[in-house]
């Protein structure tokens, strides 16, 4: 369990993590939930950690100001779908219908209905992408599951089950394809060795842009809330 330190005015809480391999103190503000984490070398004194936090209080304030507010999805809001900005519009319809950059939804439970629509679309796109890369590799997963994890976009279990974040459907298609290729490559290499990355490149091509997009833009996909 991490220790909690209070600092700044007004008081804020930081989670203190002691790491055996750390050589210096590092501070992080989560773009997902605004959590403040201070990682320190294992033998760092609490007084040193506290002083470091107080010295960085201004930086933390600026970092918190940059965290995007959550966006509740409903009529007259915009969301990204496959990288394109789409307007959610309420209409006299029984099921969701998309025409161009407008997604028409029933007024009742609109957020949950949009989430269901995105999950269905995500499964179709991910299954097609996994099938394509799996055929190239001569590997097929035992199962494909969709979840909404906060810390990863996909995973591969030792028994060949693939898991993906359904929020990938909001990213540009080449991002979804990269994550699909990444997890399919794990069907051959259950690690992140050089051989694994060679396989990803063979399947997908250069990965730098996709990895950078997920690092810089990916957290923004988690700010959309789909409960009415």
C-alpha positions in Angstrom: 0.0 0.0 0.0 1.4 3.4 -0.9 1.8 6.2 1.7 -0.2 9.4 1.4 1.5 12.8 1.7 -0.4 16.1 1.9 1.1 19.2 0.4 0.3 22.6 -1.1 -2.4 25.2 -0.5 -5.2 24.1 -0.8 -4.0 20.7 0.4 -3.6 18.0 -2.1 -2.7 14.3 -1.7 0.2 12.5 -3.3 0.7 8.7 -3.4 4.2 7.9 -2.4 5.8 4.9 -4.1 9.2 3.5 -2.9 11.0 1.8 -5.7 14.2 -0.2 -5.3 15.4 0.6 -8.8 14.6 4.4 -8.7 17.6 6.7 -8.7 15.8 10.0 -8.3 12.4 11.4 -7.3 9.8 11.6 -10.1 6.3 13.2 -10.0 3.3 12.2 -12.2 -0.2 13.6 -12.5 -2.6 11.1 -14.2 -4.5 12.4 -17.2 -7.3 9.9 -16.4 -8.2 10.4 -12.8 -5.9 13.3 -11.6 -4.1 11.0 -9.2 -0.7 12.5 -8.1 2.1 9.9 -7.7 5.6 10.6 -6.3 8.1 7.8 -6.9 11.2 7.9 -4.8 14.3 5.7 -4.2 13.5 3.1 -1.5 15.5 4.7 1.3 14.3 8.3 0.8 13.3 10.1 4.0 9.8 11.3 4.3 11.1 14.8 5.0 12.9 14.8 1.7 9.8 13.6 -0.2 7.7 16.2 1.5 10.1 19.0 0.7 10.2 17.9 -3.0 6.4 18.0 -3.2 6.2 21.4 -1.7 8.8 22.6 -4.1 6.8 21.2 -7.0 3.4 22.4 -5.8 3.2 25.0 -8.6 4.0 22.4 -11.3 1.3 20.1 -9.9 -1.3 22.9 -10.1 -0.4 23.6 -13.7 -0.5 19.9 -14.5 -3.9 19.5 -12.9 -5.2 22.5 -14.9 -4.3 20.6 -18.1 -6.3 17.5 -17.3 -9.4 17.5 -19.5 -12.8 17.6 -17.9 -15.0 14.6 -18.3 -17.5 14.8 -21.1 -21.0 13.3 -20.5 -22.1 11.8 -23.8 -25.7 12.7 -24.8 -27.7 14.8 -27.3 -25.8 17.8 -28.8 -22.4 16.5 -27.7 -19.5 15.5 -30.0 -17.5 12.3 -29.8 -14.8 10.8 -31.9 -15.7 7.7 -33.9 -12.9 6.1 -35.9 -11.0 9.4 -35.6 -13.8 11.5 -37.0 -15.8 14.0 -34.9 -19.5 13.0 -34.8 -22.4 14.9 -33.4 -24.9 13.1 -31.1 -28.4 14.1 -32.1 -31.7 13.0 -30.4 -34.4 12.0 -32.7 -37.7 10.0 -33.1 -35.8 6.8 -33.8 -36.0 3.4 -32.2 -32.4 2.5 -32.9 -29.2 4.4 -33.5 -28.5 5.5 -37.1 -25.5 7.3 -38.5 -25.5 9.5 -41.5 -22.2 11.2 -42.2 -21.0 13.1 -39.1 -24.3 12.8 -37.3 -25.3 9.9 -35.0 -29.0 10.0 -34.3 -30.1 8.3 -31.1 -33.3 7.9 -29.1 -33.6 10.5 -26.3 -33.9 8.0 -23.5 -30.7 6.4 -22.2 -28.8 8.0 -25.0 -25.4 7.7 -23.4 -25.8 4.0 -22.8 -27.1 3.4 -26.3 -24.1 5.2 -27.8 -21.8 3.0 -25.7 -23.6 -0.1 -26.9 -23.3 1.1 -30.5 -19.6 1.8 -30.1 -18.9 -1.6 -28.5 -20.7 -3.4 -31.4 -18.7 -1.4 -34.0 -15.5 -2.0 -32.1 -16.1 -5.8 -32.1 -16.7 -5.8 -35.8 -13.5 -3.8 -36.6 -11.3 -5.7 -34.1 -12.4 -9.1 -35.3 -11.7 -8.1 -38.9 -8.3 -6.7 -38.0 -7.4 -9.7 -35.8 -8.5 -12.2 -38.5 -6.3 -10.4 -41.0 -3.2 -10.3 -38.9 -3.8 -13.8 -37.5 -4.0 -15.2 -41.1 -0.7 -13.5 -41.9 0.9 -15.0 -38.8 -0.8 -18.4 -39.0 -2.3 -17.9 -35.5 -5.8 -17.5 -34.3 -7.0 -16.4 -30.8 -9.3 -18.6 -28.8 -11.5 -15.7 -27.9 -11.8 -11.9 -28.3 -13.2 -10.0 -25.4 -14.0 -6.3 -25.1 -13.5 -4.4 -21.8 -13.0 -0.9 -20.6 -9.6 -1.0 -18.8 -8.0 2.2 -17.7 -4.3 1.1 -18.0 -4.0 -0.9 -21.2 -5.5 -1.0 -24.7 -5.2 -4.7 -25.2 -3.8 -7.9 -23.7 -3.1 -11.5 -24.6 -3.4 -14.3 -22.1 -1.2 -17.4 -22.1 -4.1 -19.5 -23.4 -4.6 -17.3 -26.5 -7.4 -15.1 -25.4 -7.2 -11.5 -26.6 -8.8 -8.5 -24.7 -9.2 -5.1 -26.2 -10.5 -1.7 -25.0 -13.7 -1.0 -26.9 -12.7 2.7 -26.7 -10.2 2.0 -29.5 -13.1 2.5 -31.9 -12.9 6.2 -31.1 -9.3 6.3 -32.2 -8.3 6.6 -35.9 -8.5 3.1 -37.7 -4.7 2.8 -37.9 -4.5 3.0 -34.1 -7.0 0.1 -33.7 -5.0 -1.8 -36.3 -1.8 -1.3 -34.4 -3.2 -2.6 -31.2 -4.7 -5.6 -33.0 -1.3 -6.4 -34.6 0.4 -6.0 -31.2 -1.8 -8.5 -29.5 -1.8 -10.9 -32.4 2.0 -10.9 -32.3 1.7 -12.0 -28.6 0.2 -15.2 -29.9 3.7 -16.1 -31.0 5.8 -14.2 -28.5 4.5 -13.8 -25.0 7.0 -11.1 -24.2 8.3 -7.8 -25.5 11.5 -9.2 -26.9 13.2 -8.0 -30.1 11.6 -10.9 -31.9 8.2 -9.8 -30.7 8.7 -6.2 -32.0 10.0 -7.6 -35.3 6.8 -9.6 -35.6 4.7 -6.5 -35.0 6.6 -4.6 -37.6 6.2 -7.5 -40.1 2.4 -7.4 -39.5 1.7 -3.7 -39.2 4.7 -1.7 -40.3 6.6 1.0 -38.3 5.0 1.5 -34.9 6.5 4.8 -33.7 3.6 7.0 -34.7 0.9 4.7 -33.3 2.7 4.3 -30.0 3.2 8.0 -29.7 -0.5 8.6 -30.5 -1.6 6.2 -27.8 0.8 7.8 -25.3 -0.2 11.5 -26.1 -3.8 11.3 -27.3 -5.0 8.0 -26.0 -5.8 9.2 -22.4 -8.3 11.7 -23.9 -10.6 8.8 -25.0 -11.2 7.9 -21.3 -12.8 11.3 -20.5 -16.0 10.4 -22.3 -18.7 9.2 -19.9 -21.6 7.2 -21.2 -24.0 7.1 -18.3 -27.0 9.4 -18.5 
